[in-house]
Amino acid sequence: QVQLVESGGGLVQAGESLRLSCAASGRVFDIYAWGWYRQVPGKERELVGQITVDGRSNYLDSLKGRFAVSRDNTKDTVYLQMNSLKPEDTAVYYCNVVSYGPHNYWGPGIQVTVSS
């Protein structure tokens, strides 16, 4: 089992930056993919970005260049750096990790609101 706790969300103005953090605990040594999804009411959850332990990355095309996922191995923490935020980035953001099995684990979600 893996437990995930997100932090860093909140209310920002358009054009500002925000960094989300997600700390993992438990069987972190089994994790091979770390990433973030987001969801707005009435829409499906969508992948924001994901990185793997072998160096691959995958991002929602429309977010490339503005959002970046990174990981601190020493802290078992994954980050989502969000720059030049837009009102349409308003969503609940979910941390996601995938461990060998495969097993999907989700954080409880954190609200990001971007005002115009």
C-alpha positions as CSV (number, residue, x, y, z in Angstrom):
1,Q,0.0,0.0,0.0
2,V,1.0,3.5,-0.7
3,Q,-0.4,6.6,1.0
4,L,-0.3,10.0,-0.7
5,V,-0.8,13.5,0.8
6,E,-1.0,16.6,-1.4
7,S,-0.3,20.1,-0.4
8,G,0.2,23.5,-2.0
9,G,-3.1,24.2,-3.6
10,G,-5.2,27.4,-3.2
11,L,-6.3,30.5,-4.9
12,V,-4.1,32.4,-7.3
13,Q,-4.5,35.0,-10.0
14,A,-4.1,34.4,-13.7
15,G,-0.5,34.5,-14.7
16,E,0.9,33.4,-11.4
17,S,2.7,30.2,-10.5
18,L,1.9,27.5,-8.0
19,R,3.7,24.4,-7.0
20,L,1.9,21.3,-5.7
21,S,3.6,18.7,-3.6
22,C,2.7,15.1,-3.0
23,A,4.4,13.1,-0.3
24,A,4.3,9.3,-0.6
25,S,4.7,6.8,2.2
26,G,4.4,3.1,2.5
27,R,5.7,0.8,-0.3
28,V,7.3,3.6,-2.2
29,F,10.1,1.4,-3.5
30,D,7.5,-0.4,-5.8
31,I,6.5,2.9,-7.5
32,Y,7.5,3.2,-11.1
33,A,5.4,6.2,-12.2
34,W,4.6,9.4,-10.5
35,G,2.2,12.0,-11.7
36,W,-0.8,14.3,-11.5
37,Y,-4.3,14.4,-12.9
38,R,-7.0,17.0,-12.6
39,Q,-10.7,17.1,-12.8
40,V,-13.4,19.7,-13.1
41,P,-17.1,19.0,-12.3
42,G,-18.9,17.3,-15.1
43,K,-15.7,16.2,-16.9
44,E,-13.5,13.2,-16.8
45,R,-10.3,13.2,-14.8
46,E,-7.4,13.9,-17.2
47,L,-3.7,13.3,-17.1
48,V,-1.7,16.4,-16.4
49,G,1.8,14.9,-16.4
50,Q,3.6,11.8,-15.4
51,I,7.2,10.7,-15.0
52,T,8.6,7.2,-14.7
53,V,11.6,5.9,-12.8
54,D,13.3,5.1,-16.2
55,G,13.2,8.7,-17.3
56,R,10.1,8.8,-19.5
57,S,7.6,11.6,-19.2
58,N,4.1,12.2,-20.6
59,Y,2.1,15.4,-20.5
60,L,-1.2,16.7,-21.7
61,D,-0.3,18.4,-24.9
62,S,-2.0,21.7,-24.1
63,L,0.1,22.0,-20.9
64,K,3.5,21.3,-22.3
65,G,5.8,24.2,-21.5
66,R,3.7,25.5,-18.7
67,F,3.5,22.6,-16.3
68,A,6.3,20.3,-15.2
69,V,6.4,17.2,-13.0
70,S,9.5,16.5,-11.0
71,R,10.5,14.2,-8.1
72,D,12.7,14.4,-5.1
73,N,13.9,10.8,-4.5
74,T,15.2,11.7,-1.0
75,K,11.8,12.8,0.1
76,D,9.6,10.4,-1.8
77,T,7.8,13.5,-3.1
78,V,6.5,14.4,-6.5
79,Y,5.9,18.0,-7.5
80,L,3.8,19.8,-10.1
81,Q,5.1,23.2,-11.1
82,M,2.4,25.2,-12.7
83,N,3.3,28.5,-14.5
84,S,1.3,31.1,-16.2
85,L,-1.8,29.8,-14.7
86,K,-5.1,30.4,-16.5
87,P,-8.7,30.3,-15.2
88,E,-9.3,27.1,-17.2
89,D,-6.6,25.5,-15.0
90,T,-9.1,25.6,-12.1
91,A,-9.7,22.1,-11.0
92,V,-9.1,19.5,-8.3
93,Y,-5.7,18.1,-8.8
94,Y,-4.9,14.5,-7.8
95,C,-1.6,13.0,-7.2
96,N,-1.2,9.5,-8.7
97,V,1.4,6.8,-8.5
98,V,1.6,3.4,-10.1
99,S,3.4,0.6,-8.5
100,Y,4.4,-2.8,-9.9
101,G,1.3,-5.0,-10.2
102,P,0.2,-2.7,-11.4
103,H,-1.5,-0.8,-8.6
104,N,-2.9,2.7,-8.9
105,Y,-2.9,4.9,-5.9
106,W,-4.5,8.3,-5.6
107,G,-4.3,11.2,-3.2
108,P,-7.5,12.8,-1.8
109,G,-7.2,15.7,-4.2
110,I,-6.5,19.4,-3.8
111,Q,-8.3,22.4,-5.1
112,V,-6.5,24.9,-7.4
113,T,-8.5,28.0,-8.3
114,V,-7.2,30.6,-10.8
115,S,-9.1,33.9,-10.8
116,S,-9.1,36.1,-13.9
